């Protein structure tokens, strides 16, 4: 029904207002121009009496097509049980307030509506005046949102990494199944706890700094590691990144983090480090054994073979110097003496290559200087060495390793670089000793060569 208007609130006279109110055009204009779908039914037979143009546009029928027919005859209503329920409410209460129903359109599509209906008595007949609001699109968005939330909830609950959300005071608001499994707590127990209750004292200060310097200033933290105290009292290492959540006004309201248990990774890393340490120890032991063996062989060559060859040379020289020997004997002895000299030089070189005695007697730096001089004499390559005023101390193992490295470097220079000058510089930094060796020869070819 059209409500009575206060005559004082309009600018026309009472006579004009009453005349306008009693005209059919007045009601027709309101009926047709209403922003809602309006329709009138005969309560007794449920047939449509009238409907505005919005109703025509939505259902796809003209007034001539739907007037005098029921919703079932038009195919708009397909759910008899739902229809009977709506009629029962209408007859019982005399009105329907915001009931949601779906109707089939002429093109076969289904649309959702909110329905307000009131029974009015006009000349001893009952008519149902119905207002309908199309909520199809909002329902579609709502269903999509529900589906999206359901999908998110499923991923959130089933993901392998733990998830936790807290308020700005640190009180735990929610957590997924992985976090419950990690900590051993139930959700009601966690809701009574602060994330600091799960954090060892040694990490509280560090995490507070991360909160103030990273999360609150830029909205998220770097990936960092900490520990969690589980319900059974054990402590596990975790890796996490925390994010800040804000409301529409930019005010921080909560924090959330994705957390990964790294205890297995750290255990594997510790085992790897131990294995690497064992391998290094084994390699060092093998190297030491090898060096000891080289020292032993070098000493045997130098002491035993060298002495024997020297003795042979002295005997040969003594025979050659005897007055009773003819000149022909001396001529035959000279090549033999030269051969023995060559054997002595070879024995010394082999002994030096195995393990130079100067390394044991005078240390690494003198041994390197001697090796550089010998290399320069042998290859005619100019060598310049620069040493600090205060020389570092080297252990026996370190000296041997560095000496072997230099041997290999000089071998490569001789074979490949075709250099004419080498510069060697020794420097020190914190915890490191740096040897820098440069030459003016050709470099290695870094681009691949094509085979013929």
RODO-2510 file (C-alpha; in nm, 4 decimals, decimal comma):
residues 452
     n   res          X          Y          Z
     1     x     0,0000     0,0000     0,0000
     2     x     0,1155     0,3574    -0,0631
     3     x     0,1943     0,5306     0,2664
     4     x     0,0168     0,8548     0,3561
     5     x     0,2403     1,1588     0,2983
     6     x     0,2515     1,4535     0,5333
     7     x     0,0910     1,7440     0,3373
     8     x     0,3235     1,9869     0,5132
     9     x     0,6237     1,8110     0,3587
    10     x     0,5237     1,8789    -0,0036
    11     x     0,5024     2,2008    -0,1926
    12     x     0,1596     2,1455    -0,3570
    13     x    -0,1799     2,2109    -0,2019
    14     x    -0,3827     1,9411    -0,0241
    15     x    -0,6413     1,9515    -0,2997
    16     x    -0,3780     1,8951    -0,5692
    17     x    -0,2134     1,6202    -0,3643
    18     x    -0,5432     1,4308    -0,3089
    19     x    -0,6336     1,4654    -0,6759
    20     x    -0,2923     1,3328    -0,7792
    21     x    -0,3092     1,0452    -0,5272
    22     x    -0,6466     0,9311    -0,6597
    23     x    -0,5293     0,9120    -1,0203
    24     x    -0,4272     0,5789    -1,1702
    25     x    -0,1157     0,7359    -1,3196
    26     x     0,0171     0,8143    -0,9729
    27     x     0,0234     0,4479    -0,8695
    28     x     0,1311     0,3311    -1,2124
    29     x     0,4325     0,5642    -1,2102
    30     x     0,5436     0,4407    -0,8684
    31     x     0,4848     0,0785    -0,9716
    32     x     0,6785     0,1018    -1,2968
    33     x     0,9637     0,3235    -1,1832
    34     x     1,0451     0,1386    -0,8625
    35     x     1,4129     0,0294    -0,8564
    36     x     1,2952    -0,3158    -0,7412
    37     x     1,1093    -0,5940    -0,9177
    38     x     0,7397    -0,5584    -0,8329
    39     x     0,4707    -0,8167    -0,9045
    40     x     0,1098    -0,8778    -0,7916
    41     x    -0,0531    -1,2211    -0,7594
    42     x    -0,4047    -1,3402    -0,6815
    43     x    -0,3549    -1,5301    -0,3546
    44     x    -0,6430    -1,7710    -0,4288
    45     x    -0,5225    -1,9045    -0,7646
    46     x    -0,1616    -1,7738    -0,7549
    47     x    -0,1983    -1,6157    -1,0991
    48     x    -0,0054    -1,3019    -1,1907
    49     x    -0,2190    -0,9862    -1,1986
    50     x     0,0548    -0,7370    -1,2859
    51     x     0,4295    -0,6800    -1,2832
    52     x     0,6560    -0,3867    -1,3592
    53     x     0,9031    -0,3654    -1,6472
    54     x     1,1906    -0,4936    -1,4278
    55     x     0,9986    -0,8177    -1,3817
    56     x     0,9483    -0,8427    -1,7570
    57     x     1,3160    -0,7777    -1,8242
    58     x     1,4361    -1,0363    -1,5736
    59     x     1,2027    -1,3286    -1,6521
    60     x     1,1952    -1,2633    -2,0270
    61     x     0,8147    -1,2478    -2,0637
    62     x     0,5901    -0,9595    -2,1683
    63     x     0,2937    -0,8580    -1,9545
    64     x     0,0571    -1,0140    -2,2057
    65     x     0,2476    -1,3436    -2,1723
    66     x     0,2612    -1,3732    -1,7936
    67     x    -0,0614    -1,2067    -1,6726
    68     x    -0,3211    -1,4709    -1,5890
    69     x    -0,0636    -1,7468    -1,5466
    70     x     0,1095    -1,8969    -1,2447
    71     x     0,4800    -1,9262    -1,1849
    72     x     0,4566    -2,3031    -1,2431
    73     x     0,2701    -2,2547    -1,5726
    74     x     0,5424    -2,0179    -1,6905
    75     x     0,8141    -2,2541    -1,5681
    76     x     0,9588    -1,9936    -1,3330
    77     x     0,9143    -2,2088    -1,0251
    78     x     1,0423    -2,5653    -1,0488
    79     x     1,0773    -2,6627    -0,6833
    80     x     0,7303    -2,7590    -0,5580
    81     x     0,8455    -2,8245    -0,2025
    82     x     1,0133    -2,4849    -0,1735
    83     x     0,7068    -2,3149    -0,3262
    84     x     0,4713    -2,4825    -0,0788
    85     x     0,6941    -2,3763     0,2092
    86     x     0,6801    -2,0138     0,0918
    87     x     0,2965    -2,0240     0,0608
    88     x     0,2694    -2,1765     0,4077
    89     x     0,4685    -1,8885     0,5584
    90     x     0,2607    -1,6319     0,3661
    91     x    -0,0771    -1,7758     0,4790
    92     x     0,0444    -1,8167     0,8348
    93     x     0,2064    -1,4757     0,8869
    94     x     0,0457    -1,2683     0,6146
    95     x     0,3890    -1,1628     0,4869
    96     x     0,7310    -1,2919     0,3805
    97     x     1,0386    -1,0941     0,4799
    98     x     1,3655    -1,1412     0,2877
    99     x     1,3261    -1,5045     0,1797
   100     x     1,5854    -1,6246    -0,0731
   101     x     1,4569    -1,8263    -0,3669
   102     x     1,5770    -1,9272    -0,7148
   103     x     1,3626    -1,8971    -1,0301
   104     x     1,4120    -2,0296    -1,3786
   105     x     1,4107    -1,7686    -1,6557
   106     x     1,2613    -1,8038    -2,0005
   107     x     1,6081    -1,8691    -2,1479
   108     x     1,6579    -2,1596    -1,9062
   109     x     1,9039    -1,9846    -1,6736
   110     x     1,8510    -1,9758    -1,2982
   111     x     1,8618    -1,6530    -1,0985
   112     x     1,8526    -1,5889    -0,7252
   113     x     1,6151    -1,3409    -0,5580
   114     x     1,5358    -1,1984    -0,2181
   115     x     1,1570    -1,1840    -0,1749
   116     x     0,9364    -0,9573     0,0371
   117     x     0,5617    -1,0332     0,0101
   118     x     0,2568    -0,8903     0,1921
   119     x    -0,1086    -0,9915     0,1585
   120     x    -0,3483    -0,7018     0,1007
   121     x    -0,7305    -0,7246     0,1033
   122     x    -0,8975    -0,5297    -0,1783
   123     x    -1,2757    -0,5614    -0,2276
   124     x    -1,2947    -0,8897    -0,0343
   125     x    -1,0147    -1,0461    -0,2352
   126     x    -0,6582    -1,1199    -0,1265
   127     x    -0,3673    -1,0073    -0,3350
   128     x     0,0011    -1,0749    -0,2773
   129     x     0,2163    -0,7665    -0,3386
   130     x     0,5720    -0,8902    -0,3897
   131     x     0,9022    -0,7037    -0,4084
   132     x     1,1967    -0,9005    -0,5495
   133     x     1,5681    -0,8156    -0,5545
   134     x     1,7975    -0,9927    -0,7980
   135     x     2,0969    -1,1196    -0,5988
   136     x     2,2365    -1,3572    -0,8612
   137     x     2,5623    -1,1715    -0,9133
   138     x     2,6238    -1,1144    -0,5437
   139     x     2,5533    -1,4835    -0,4799
   140     x     2,7934    -1,5767    -0,7585
   141     x     3,0636    -1,3606    -0,6014
   142     x     2,9797    -1,5054    -0,2627
   143     x     3,0086    -1,8613    -0,3948
   144     x     3,3371    -1,7782    -0,5659
   145     x     3,4638    -1,6226    -0,2442
   146     x     3,3534    -1,9275    -0,0444
   147     x     3,5192    -2,1578    -0,2979
   148     x     3,8351    -1,9475    -0,2881
   149     x     3,8351    -1,9452     0,0904
   150     x     3,7708    -2,3183     0,0927
   151     x     4,0595    -2,3737    -0,1472
   152     x     4,2849    -2,1482     0,0603
   153     x     4,1743    -2,3216     0,3782
   154     x     4,2476    -2,6607     0,2242
   155     x     4,5940    -2,5544     0,1088
   156     x     4,6566    -2,3794     0,4389
   157     x     4,5614    -2,6836     0,6447
   158     x     4,7299    -2,9417     0,4209
   159     x     5,0581    -2,7677     0,3360
   160     x     5,3677    -2,9354     0,4786
   161     x     5,5107    -2,6140     0,6209
   162     x     5,3681    -2,4855     0,9476
   163     x     5,1583    -2,1678     0,9522
   164     x     5,0794    -1,9430     1,2478
   165     x     4,8967    -1,6109     1,2919
   166     x     4,9202    -1,3920     1,6014
   167     x     4,7803    -1,0576     1,7087
   168     x     5,0149    -0,7639     1,7564
   169     x     5,0786    -0,8662     2,1171
   170     x     5,1960    -1,2097     2,0025
   171     x     4,8904    -1,4080     2,1180
   172     x     4,8346    -1,7013     1,8830
   173     x     4,5119    -1,6631     1,6816
   174     x     4,5285    -1,9575     1,4447
   175     x     4,7623    -2,2293     1,3206
   176     x     4,7438    -2,5075     1,0663
   177     x     4,7703    -2,8807     1,1201
   178     x     5,1436    -2,8827     1,0445
   179     x     5,2087    -2,6334     1,3269
   180     x     4,9988    -2,8395     1,5696
   181     x     5,1915    -3,1501     1,4703
   182     x     5,5250    -2,9691     1,5036
   183     x     5,4625    -2,8254     1,8513
   184     x     5,2414    -3,1003     1,9938
   185     x     4,9784    -2,8514     2,1177
   186     x     4,6076    -2,8389     2,0352
   187     x     4,4482    -2,5252     1,8910
   188     x     4,2635    -2,4379     2,2167
   189     x     4,5950    -2,4665     2,4031
   190     x     4,7747    -2,2426     2,1519
   191     x     4,4976    -1,9809     2,1703
   192     x     4,5929    -1,9274     2,5344
   193     x     4,9620    -1,8883     2,4522
   194     x     5,1941    -1,6207     2,3177
   195     x     5,4509    -1,7098     2,0515
   196     x     5,7155    -1,6042     2,3043
   197     x     5,6045    -1,8987     2,5216
   198     x     5,7420    -2,1249     2,2484
   199     x     6,0682    -1,9299     2,2090
   200     x     6,3850    -1,9999     2,4156
   201     x     6,5181    -1,7023     2,6111
   202     x     6,8307    -1,6868     2,3957
   203     x     6,6191    -1,5942     2,0902
   204     x     6,3788    -1,3430     2,2476
   205     x     6,6074    -1,0397     2,2136
   206     x     6,7086    -1,1302     1,8579
   207     x     6,3483    -1,1812     1,7518
   208     x     6,2401    -0,8542     1,9142
   209     x     6,5049    -0,6751     1,7059
   210     x     6,3722    -0,8443     1,3912
   211     x     6,0195    -0,7344     1,4836
   212     x     6,1167    -0,3707     1,5373
   213     x     6,3741    -0,3274     1,2604
   214     x     6,2232    -0,5369     0,9816
   215     x     5,8604    -0,6447     1,0296
   216     x     5,7191    -0,3178     1,1645
   217     x     5,9259    -0,0981     0,9317
   218     x     5,8849    -0,2742     0,5949
   219     x     5,6078    -0,5294     0,6539
   220     x     5,8091    -0,8521     0,6492
   221     x     6,1270    -1,0079     0,7808
   222     x     6,4229    -1,1699     0,6152
   223     x     6,4383    -1,5465     0,6311
   224     x     6,5813    -1,6250     0,9733
   225     x     6,6363    -1,9190     1,2055
   226     x     6,5310    -1,9716     1,5640
   227     x     6,4191    -2,2543     1,7915
   228     x     6,0819    -2,3689     1,9247
   229     x     6,0150    -2,5307     2,2610
   230     x     5,7739    -2,8175     2,1986
   231     x     5,5057    -2,9391     2,4372
   232     x     5,7257    -3,2302     2,5509
   233     x     6,0080    -2,9875     2,6338
   234     x     6,2340    -3,0705     2,3431
   235     x     6,3770    -2,7911     2,1295
   236     x     6,3774    -2,7973     1,7493
   237     x     6,5439    -2,5563     1,5042
   238     x     6,3101    -2,3847     1,2567
   239     x     6,3386    -2,1450     0,9658
   240     x     6,0725    -1,8796     0,9071
   241     x     5,9753    -1,5489     0,7510
   242     x     5,7192    -1,3279     0,9253
   243     x     5,4769    -1,0916     0,7523
   244     x     5,2725    -0,7996     0,8851
   245     x     4,8981    -0,7845     0,8141
   246     x     4,7217    -0,4462     0,8080
   247     x     4,3605    -0,3289     0,7961
   248     x     4,2192    -0,1003     0,5245
   249     x     4,3435     0,2042     0,7163
   250     x     4,7035     0,0782     0,7167
   251     x     4,6999    -0,0101     1,0849
   252     x     4,8872    -0,3312     1,1815
   253     x     4,6396    -0,5897     1,3107
   254     x     4,8244    -0,9213     1,3054
   255     x     5,1373    -1,1100     1,2026
   256     x     5,1678    -1,4400     1,0239
   257     x     5,4595    -1,6687     0,9435
   258     x     5,5372    -1,9806     0,7434
   259     x     5,7665    -2,2036     0,9439
   260     x     5,9803    -2,4974     0,8357
   261     x     6,1318    -2,7583     1,0649
   262     x     6,5012    -2,7754     0,9722
   263     x     6,6117    -3,0302     1,2317
   264     x     6,6604    -3,3001     0,9657
   265     x     6,8485    -3,0541     0,7432
   266     x     7,0738    -2,9439     1,0296
   267     x     7,1374    -3,3036     1,1279
   268     x     7,2305    -3,3882     0,7693
   269     x     7,4488    -3,0761     0,7521
   270     x     7,6251    -3,1714     1,0765
   271     x     7,6799    -3,5241     0,9446
   272     x     7,8126    -3,3792     0,6184
   273     x     8,0525    -3,1509     0,8061
   274     x     8,1699    -3,4434     1,0169
   275     x     8,2137    -3,6553     0,7045
   276     x     8,4075    -3,3741     0,5344
   277     x     8,6247    -3,3350     0,8436
   278     x     8,6936    -3,7085     0,8411
   279     x     8,7770    -3,6946     0,4698
   280     x     9,0096    -3,3997     0,5276
   281     x     9,1731    -3,5851     0,8148
   282     x     9,2092    -3,8956     0,5977
   283     x     9,3493    -3,6927     0,3083
   284     x     9,5906    -3,5208     0,5456
   285     x     9,6952    -3,8533     0,6915
   286     x     9,7490    -4,0003     0,3444
   287     x     9,9486    -3,6927     0,2449
   288     x    10,1597    -3,7175     0,5578
   289     x    10,2223    -4,0869     0,4981
   290     x    10,3132    -4,0118     0,1383
   291     x    10,5498    -3,7322     0,2430
   292     x    10,7113    -3,9514     0,5067
   293     x    10,7608    -4,2194     0,2444
   294     x    10,9076    -3,9639     0,0043
   295     x    11,1401    -3,8381     0,2793
   296     x    11,2518    -4,1924     0,3483
   297     x    11,3137    -4,2671    -0,0195
   298     x    11,4852    -3,9319    -0,0739
   299     x    11,7115    -3,9967     0,2234
   300     x    11,7960    -4,3448     0,0939
   301     x    11,8793    -4,2059    -0,2490
   302     x    12,0802    -3,9173    -0,1104
   303     x    12,2640    -4,1047     0,1615
   304     x    12,3072    -4,4526     0,0248
   305     x    12,3014    -4,4224    -0,3536
   306     x    12,4730    -4,0846    -0,3459
   307     x    12,7550    -4,2185    -0,1237
   308     x    12,7990    -4,5276    -0,3397
   309     x    12,8220    -4,3226    -0,6570
   310     x    13,0655    -4,0808    -0,4922
   311     x    13,2777    -4,3725    -0,3769
   312     x    13,2776    -4,5211    -0,7288
   313     x    13,3848    -4,1842    -0,8689
   314     x    13,6706    -4,1494    -0,6170
   315     x    13,7924    -4,5004    -0,6940
   316     x    13,7842    -4,4330    -1,0650
   317     x    13,9734    -4,1067    -1,0195
   318     x    14,2298    -4,2863    -0,8020
   319     x    14,2795    -4,5513    -1,0687
   320     x    14,3168    -4,2850    -1,3352
   321     x    14,5728    -4,0949    -1,1265
   322     x    14,7958    -4,4008    -1,0685
   323     x    15,1413    -4,3618    -1,2434
   324     x    15,1416    -4,7192    -1,3581
   325     x    14,8344    -4,6659    -1,5770
   326     x    14,8825    -4,5933    -1,9398
   327     x    14,7275    -4,2955    -2,1110
   328     x    14,4793    -4,5246    -2,2841
   329     x    14,3303    -4,6293    -1,9501
   330     x    14,2772    -4,2649    -1,8470
   331     x    14,0979    -4,1919    -2,1702
   332     x    13,8622    -4,4826    -2,1063
   333     x    13,8036    -4,3757    -1,7438
   334     x    13,7086    -4,0150    -1,8228
   335     x    13,3707    -4,1001    -1,9899
   336     x    13,2927    -4,3377    -1,7019
   337     x    13,3673    -4,0650    -1,4455
   338     x    13,1438    -3,8229    -1,6393
   339     x    12,8676    -4,0853    -1,6383
   340     x    12,9039    -4,1313    -1,2641
   341     x    12,8822    -3,7498    -1,2210
   342     x    12,5641    -3,7519    -1,4231
   343     x    12,4238    -4,0338    -1,2035
   344     x    12,5108    -3,8321    -0,8912
   345     x    12,3276    -3,5253    -1,0310
   346     x    12,0285    -3,7386    -1,1220
   347     x    12,0175    -3,8932    -0,7762
   348     x    12,0285    -3,5457    -0,6190
   349     x    11,7486    -3,4254    -0,8472
   350     x    11,5303    -3,7276    -0,7688
   351     x    11,5978    -3,6811    -0,3980
   352     x    11,5121    -3,3111    -0,4256
   353     x    11,1915    -3,3808    -0,6181
   354     x    11,0838    -3,6352    -0,3609
   355     x    11,1569    -3,4111    -0,0637
   356     x    11,4135    -3,1317    -0,0530
   357     x    11,6230    -3,1463     0,2611
   358     x    11,6424    -2,7663     0,2721
   359     x    11,2695    -2,7599     0,3586
   360     x    11,3343    -2,9537     0,6803
   361     x    11,6540    -2,7763     0,7751
   362     x    11,5781    -2,4107     0,6933
   363     x    11,1997    -2,3804     0,6484
   364     x    10,9578    -2,2901     0,3714
   365     x    11,0746    -1,9420     0,2634
   366     x    11,4423    -2,0370     0,2136
   367     x    11,3297    -2,3552     0,0376
   368     x    11,1095    -2,1512    -0,1985
   369     x    11,3905    -1,9033    -0,2655
   370     x    11,6269    -2,1920    -0,3444
   371     x    11,3646    -2,3559    -0,5702
   372     x    11,3024    -2,0248    -0,7511
   373     x    11,6773    -1,9777    -0,8103
   374     x    11,7112    -2,3318    -0,9457
   375     x    11,4034    -2,2820    -1,1663
   376     x    11,5420    -1,9545    -1,3034
   377     x    11,8811    -2,1141    -1,3790
   378     x    11,7224    -2,4159    -1,5452
   379     x    11,4572    -2,2322    -1,7565
   380     x    11,6232    -1,8893    -1,8063
   381     x    11,2953    -1,7310    -1,6849
   382     x    11,3425    -1,4197    -1,4714
   383     x    11,1802    -1,4554    -1,1287
   384     x    11,1013    -1,1641    -0,8904
   385     x    10,9852    -1,2456    -0,5380
   386     x    10,8372    -0,9972    -0,2890
   387     x    10,8119    -1,0927     0,0796
   388     x    10,6704    -0,9037     0,3825
   389     x    10,9078    -0,7711     0,6473
   390     x    10,7622    -1,0066     0,9068
   391     x    10,7408    -1,3548     0,7670
   392     x    10,4599    -1,5845     0,8813
   393     x    10,5329    -1,9100     1,0571
   394     x    10,4421    -2,2327     0,8839
   395     x    10,3906    -2,5757     1,0305
   396     x    10,5639    -2,8737     0,8750
   397     x    10,2454    -2,9837     0,6983
   398     x    10,1709    -2,6318     0,5720
   399     x    10,5271    -2,5939     0,4445
   400     x    10,5091    -2,9205     0,2546
   401     x    10,1692    -2,8374     0,0979
   402     x    10,2782    -2,4892    -0,0137
   403     x    10,6073    -2,6226    -0,1506
   404     x    10,4216    -2,8869    -0,3536
   405     x    10,1842    -2,6210    -0,4892
   406     x    10,4790    -2,4120    -0,6056
   407     x    10,6371    -2,7167    -0,7677
   408     x    10,3183    -2,7773    -0,9663
   409     x    10,2878    -2,4096    -1,0615
   410     x    10,6452    -2,3979    -1,1939
   411     x    10,5904    -2,7193    -1,3848
   412     x    10,2808    -2,5728    -1,5550
   413     x    10,4625    -2,2478    -1,6355
   414     x    10,7465    -2,4423    -1,7925
   415     x    10,5194    -2,6604    -2,0012
   416     x    10,2438    -2,4220    -2,1086
   417     x    10,2901    -2,0487    -2,0491
   418     x    10,6044    -1,9725    -2,2497
   419     x    10,6648    -1,6847    -2,0090
   420     x    10,9850    -1,4816    -1,9774
   421     x    10,9121    -1,3272    -1,6388
   422     x    10,7404    -1,4379    -1,3167
   423     x    10,6420    -1,2242    -1,0172
   424     x    10,5746    -1,3867    -0,6807
   425     x    10,4186    -1,1902    -0,3943
   426     x    10,3511    -1,3125    -0,0418
   427     x    10,1007    -1,1187     0,1760
   428     x     9,8946    -1,1742     0,4890
   429     x     9,5367    -1,0958     0,5921
   430     x     9,3349    -1,1959     0,8965
   431     x     9,3508    -1,5734     0,9136
   432     x     9,4938    -1,6055     0,5615
   433     x     9,8305    -1,6195     0,3855
   434     x     9,8131    -1,5186     0,0195
   435     x    10,0601    -1,6190    -0,2498
   436     x    10,0082    -1,4258    -0,5755
   437     x    10,1967    -1,5558    -0,8787
   438     x    10,1741    -1,3796    -1,2166
   439     x    10,3593    -1,4335    -1,5422
   440     x    10,3691    -1,2655    -1,8818
   441     x    10,3020    -1,5842    -2,0740
   442     x     9,9954    -1,6986    -2,2608
   443     x     9,6746    -1,7870    -2,0735
   444     x     9,4672    -2,1008    -2,0925
   445     x     9,2132    -2,1156    -2,3753
   446     x     8,8737    -2,0698    -2,2110
   447     x     8,6553    -2,1158    -2,5230
   448     x     8,5941    -2,4742    -2,6366
   449     x     8,7794    -2,5875    -2,9477
   450     x     8,6025    -2,7653    -3,2293
   451     x     8,7377    -3,1079    -3,3028
   452     x     8,8272    -3,1936    -3,6611
***
